[in-house]
């Protein structure tokens, strides 16, 4: 498959239970984006973005591609970069973006925030 898909990572995410944390500390989304930089399979483009409006569910990413369903996943951390890369690769390999539930990384199975249909 030659199409490129986007992996959007919210770099402004701040865990709700970390409101009292040091405001100058790196944000979890920034740490995840840094961990993913240069570590994604071919065909997946990392796109840093601001606020995916999922603040109550921690660090958030979205996967989108032409003609594919868009998926939003939350409750992520930088140490899950391998999980995100695996999920992105599986998403890329399915023409509709719909990865069978049992083939998804376990974290993706339990932390899907939204599934949005493709533009027609």
N, C-alpha and C positions, 0 to 999 in steps of 0.2 A: 504494500500500500504506500503510495507516494504522497498522499495528502498530509499536511501538517495539522496537528491539533495544538490547541493552547492549553497550558496549565497555568491558571491564574492563582496567585498566592497573595492573600491579603497581608501586606506588610505593616498594617496599622493595628492588627488584632492585638487585643490585650485581654487575657483571661479575666472573667468577672470576679473570680475569687482572688485576683491579684491587684485589686483597686488600690490597696494600701502599699503595694510594692514600690520600689524606687522608680520614680517616673523617668529617670535617665537610663534605666536598664534597657538593654535591647529587647524589643518586642518579640514575642514568640514567632510571629509570622516572618519577621526579618530574619530570625535565626533559621527558620525552615527554608526560606528562599535562598539564603547563603549556602545551606547544606545541599540544596538541589542544584545549585549553579554548576554547570559543567558535568553533572551526574545523570542527565536524562538521556534516554535512548534517542536515536535518530528519529526525526519526524515529530518530536514534541518540543514546543517552544515555551520556555518559562517566561511568564509575563507577571511582573510585580504590579499590584494594584492597590488602591486604597479602598478600604471598607466595603466588604461584601454584605454588610448589615446582618451579621450572624454573631454578634458580640457575646451573646449568652452561651454560645456553644464553642468558645475558644477559637484557636487558630483555624482558619477556613481556607479551603482551596476549591476551585471549580475546574472542570474539564469541559471543553467545547471544541467542536469541529464542524466543518461544512457538512450539512445534511445529517448531522448526528444529534442525538439527545444530549443535553447539557446536564451534568451532574455537579452537585455542590456537596462537599464533605466537610465535617467539622471535628472538633476535639483532637486536633493534631498537635504535634510537637516536633522540634528539630530532629530528635532522635528517631523519628518515623520517616525520614526522607526516603529510605529504601522501600518502605511500604507505599509511599506516594508514587515513587518512580515505577514500581511494579504495577500499581493500579493504572497509571497513565499509559504504560505500555500495553496493557490488556485492552484498555479503552481504545487506543489507537488501532489495535489489530481487528476490532469489530467494526464493520462498515456502518452500523447504525449507532455505535457507541454503547449499545446495550450489552454489557458483559453479563453472562449468566450468573445468577446470584452466588452459586457455589464456587465459581471461578474467581470471584473478587477476593482481594485481601480481606481478612477477617475484620479489620478496622473499618473498611469501606462498607461491609455488610451492616455493621451496627451503628454507623455514624453518617448515613446519607441524610442530608438536610432537605434536598429538593432534587427533582428530576423534571427537566423542562423540555418540551418537544422542540424538534428542529423547526426552523423557518421553512415554509413550503414555497 
